[in-house]
């Protein structure tokens, strides 16, 4: 299947700021996050990124992110290669 890329802003609550969320997203779900901007502090953080993977991997990864407590805001349609 062809990979798809989407733009998203991920907002982290305080208890997840120090967790390896992006690494888990890649290792467990096969979704690569190309970080474009970020602001991470002791009590909160956000990342603007392109998420790339198969449609199934993206669906699984985003479902996991939201279930974990990370807010996912979409920033437009698919990224064209």
C-alpha positions in Angstrom: 0.0 0.0 0.0 1.1 3.5 -0.7 2.1 5.7 2.2 0.0 8.8 3.0 1.1 11.9 4.8 -1.1 14.2 6.8 -0.4 17.4 8.8 -1.3 17.5 12.4 -0.8 19.3 15.7 -0.3 17.0 18.7 -0.9 18.5 22.1 0.5 16.7 25.1 -0.8 16.9 28.7 1.6 17.2 31.5 1.8 13.5 32.3 2.9 12.6 28.8 5.4 15.4 28.1 8.4 13.2 29.2 7.2 10.0 27.5 8.6 8.7 24.2 5.3 9.0 22.4 6.8 9.7 18.9 9.1 6.7 19.2 6.2 4.5 20.2 4.1 5.8 17.3 6.9 4.8 14.9 7.8 1.4 16.5 4.3 0.2 17.5 2.2 1.6 14.7 4.5 2.2 11.7 3.8 5.9 11.6 6.7 8.3 11.0 6.5 11.8 12.4 8.4 14.6 10.6 8.4 17.3 13.2 8.1 20.8 11.7 7.7 22.9 14.9 7.5 22.1 18.5 7.2 23.7 22.0 7.8 21.4 24.9 7.9 22.6 28.5 7.7 21.0 31.9 3.9 21.0 32.1 2.7 20.9 28.5 3.9 20.6 24.9 2.8 20.5 21.3 4.3 19.3 18.0 3.3 20.3 14.5 4.3 17.4 12.2 3.6 15.4 9.1 2.5 11.9 9.9 3.4 9.3 7.3 2.2 5.7 7.0 -0.3 3.5 5.3 -3.9 4.5 5.9 -4.3 1.6 8.3 -1.2 2.6 10.3 -2.3 6.2 10.5 -5.8 5.2 11.7 -4.3 2.9 14.3 -1.6 5.4 15.4 -4.1 8.3 15.7 -6.5 6.1 17.6 -3.7 5.2 20.0 -2.6 8.9 20.4 -6.1 10.0 21.4 -6.7 7.0 23.7 -3.4 7.9 25.4 -4.6 11.5 26.0 -3.0 13.4 23.2 -5.1 15.9 21.4 -4.8 15.6 17.6 -5.8 18.6 15.4 -5.7 18.2 11.6 -4.0 21.0 9.7 -5.2 20.3 6.2 -5.5 17.5 3.7 -3.0 14.9 2.6 0.5 16.2 1.9 1.3 15.9 -1.8 4.7 14.3 -2.6 
